[in-house]
Amino acid sequence: MTAIAARRDDLIALTQDLIRIPTLNPPGRNYREICEYLAARLEKSGFAVELVRAQGALADSDKYPRWNIVARHTGTRAGDCVHFNSHHDVVEVGHGWTMDPFGGTVKDGRIYGRGACDMKGGLATSIIAAEAFIETFPDHAGAIEISATADEESGGFGGVAYLAEQGWFNPDRVQHVIIPEPLNKDRICLGHRGVWWAEIETRGRIAHGSMPFLGDCAIRHMGAVLDEMEQTLFPLLAGKHTAMPVVPDGARQSTLNINDIHGGAREPEDGYTGLPTPCVPDRCRITIDRRFLIEEDIGDVKHEVTAMLERVKSRRPTFQYEIRDLFEVQPTMTDTGAPVVRTMAQAIEKVLSRQAEFVVSPGTYDQKHIDRIGKLKNCIAYGPGILDLAHQPDEWVGIDDMTDSALVMASALAELLK
C-alpha cells in the first residue's frame, strides 16, 4: 500500500515522540501527557477521542492517575469494529544502556529507547496502518478503534481491565481485537500461559544475635523451603509439558521464578553508614511467580506449593509459614479458526510471502482481560519487534519491521472492513 510507504518518515517520528515521553511504571509517570499527545494526533485524523481515567483502580491515585485513551473512526457503512490495543507504560530503565533510553535514537535501521520494542513501536505502527487505510478506503465499513492503555506491565488493572469492566470490549461494540505486542512480524500470538503469584512467609522468634539458640531463625526456615523447591518442586515442574505452541521452547514446560527475598532487618536508608543490629530474624518472605499450562488446574498448581511447605513442616518442629495469593490469571488461547486469526494469517502470507507461525506467549499480556472480563474471544497479539529485546538495555525496534507490520495490519483491515 503506497500510503504506508509514504508515511515511513512519519512512522519513525511518531515512534520517537512516543519513546521521548517517559511513561515509567512504577510509579506511572506521564500517562496523561502521552494520552493528550495521541488525542491531538488522532483527532486530526478524524477519530473521535475519549480520555478515560481508571478512577479507583489498583494503583490509581491523584499523584499518579491511570489515564487511558480510546479513539474511534466510524466508516460510512455498517460493519464490524476492529480494535488495536497497545499499552503506553514502560518498565524501569535498568543498567547497561549505551543509548539514551528516552532519546529515540535512529541508527542502522533501528529506533532505540525504553519501550521501542515493548510496545511503542507497535502502537505507532497500528496508528500508521489505520491512517493509511482510512486515506485509501474513505468509504470503509464498520469502525476502527485505537487504544493506548495503562499499567500492562503491572497487570493491566488500571488499563484494559478497567475498560473491559466499563464495557469498552463488549462483543456487541467490538468484534476483532489486535494487540501489537512484539512477537515478530510473521507470528500470530494466540494467547498466553497462566500465572499465579504468591507470597510465602516463614516465621521465627527474634533474639540477640550473640544467643541465637534463644531465638528461631526465619531465614534458616526459608532456606529449608528453597532446598525443598530444588529437590522436589523444580523437578516436578520440569516434567510438565504443553501442546500449546509457546515460545521460546523452554516455556513449554511449567516454570517457577523466585522474584524476591526479604528477611531480617530492613534495608538501611541511602547514606546510612552504621552497622546493622545483632538480631535473629523472625520473618522471611519470598514472592513466587508460577507460570502454568492450559492443561493444568489452578487448584493443583497451588496444592503443589502447599504440599511442599507441609513436607518442610513435617521435618522442622518449629516451622511456621503463611502463604498469600497475590495475583492469578488463567491460560487463554484463541482458536486458529477465529476470524481475526484467519484474516491476519492471510495478510501475513500476502505481504511477507510466507506462512504465519502460530505461537503462544510465555507471559501474560492484556488479552487476559479482554477474554475474561470482556468475554471477547476473537483476540490476538500481532506486532513488530523481537520479544527477547523487551525490558533489555538498548531496546530497539526495526523500522522495516514496523513498515511490514503496518502493511499486514492495513491488509487485514481491508478484508475485515470491506
C-alpha positions, 0 to 999 in steps of 0.5 A, a space after each residue: 500500500 503506497 500510503 504506508 510507504 509514504 508515511 515511513 518518515 512519519 512512522 519513525 517520528 511518531 515512534 520517537 515522540 512516543 519513546 521521548 515521553 517517559 511513561 515509567 511504571 512504577 510509579 506511572 509517570 506521564 500517562 496523561 501527557 502521552 494520552 493528550 499527545 495521541 488525542 491531538 494526533 488522532 483527532 486530526 485524523 478524524 477519530 473521535 477521542 475519549 480520555 478515560 481515567 481508571 478512577 479507583 483502580 489498583 494503583 490509581 491515585 491523584 499523584 499518579 492517575 491511570 489515564 487511558 485513551 480510546 479513539 474511534 473512526 466510524 466508516 460510512 457503512 455498517 460493519 464490524 469494529 476492529 480494535 488495536 490495543 497497545 499499552 503506553 507504560 514502560 518498565 524501569 530503565 535498568 543498567 547497561 544502556 549505551 543509548 539514551 533510553 528516552 532519546 529515540 535514537 535512529 541508527 542502522 535501521 533501528 529506533 532505540 529507547 525504553 519501550 521501542 520494542 515493548 510496545 511503542 513501536 507497535 502502537 505507532 505502527 497500528 496508528 500508521 496502518 489505520 491512517 493509511 487505510 482510512 486515506 485509501 478506503 474513505 468509504 470503509 465499513 464498520 469502525 476502527 478503534 485505537 487504544 493506548 492503555 495503562 499499567 500492562 506491565 503491572 497487570 493491566 488493572 488500571 488499563 484494559 481491565 478497567 475498560 473491559 469492566 466499563 464495557 469498552 470490549 463488549 462483543 456487541 461494540 467490538 468484534 476483532 481485537 489486535 494487540 501489537 505486542 512484539 512477537 515478530 512480524 510473521 507470528 500470530 500470538 494466540 494467547 498466553 500461559 497462566 500465572 499465579 503469584 504468591 507470597 510465602 512467609 516463614 516465621 521465627 522468634 527474634 533474639 540477640 544475635 550473640 544467643 541465637 539458640 534463644 531465638 528461631 531463625 526465619 531465614 534458616 526456615 526459608 532456606 529449608 523451603 528453597 532446598 525443598 523447591 530444588 529437590 522436589 518442586 523444580 523437578 516436578 515442574 520440569 516434567 510438565 509439558 504443553 501442546 500449546 505452541 509457546 515460545 521460546 521452547 523452554 516455556 513449554 514446560 511449567 516454570 517457577 521464578 523466585 522474584 524476591 527475598 526479604 528477611 531480617 532487618 530492613 534495608 538501611 536508608 541511602 547514606 546510612 553508614 552504621 552497622 546493622 543490629 545483632 538480631 535473629 530474624 523472625 520473618 522471611 518472605 519470598 514472592 513466587 511467580 508460577 507460570 502454568 499450562 492450559 492443561 493444568 488446574 489452578 487448584 493443583 498448581 497451588 496444592 503443589 506449593 502447599 504440599 511442599 511447605 507441609 513436607 518442610 513442616 513435617 521435618 522442622 518442629 518449629 516451622 511456621 509459614 503463611 502463604 498469600 495469593 497475590 495475583 492469578 490469571 488463567 491460560 487463554 488461547 484463541 482458536 486458529 479458526 477465529 476470524 481475526 486469526 484467519 484474516 491476519 494469517 492471510 495478510 501475513 502470507 500476502 505481504 511477507 510471502 510466507 506462512 504465519 507461525 502460530 505461537 503462544 506467549 510465555 507471559 501474560 499480556 492484556 488479552 487476559 482481560 479482554 477474554 475474561 472480563 470482556 468475554 471477547 474471544 476473537 483476540 490476538 497479539 500481532 506486532 513488530 519487534 523481537 520479544 527477547 529485546 523487551 525490558 533489555 538495555 538498548 531496546 530497539 525496534 526495526 523500522 522495516 519491521 514496523 513498515 511490514 507490520 503496518 502493511 499486514 495490519 492495513 491488509 487485514 483491515 481491508 478484508 475485515 472492513 470491506 
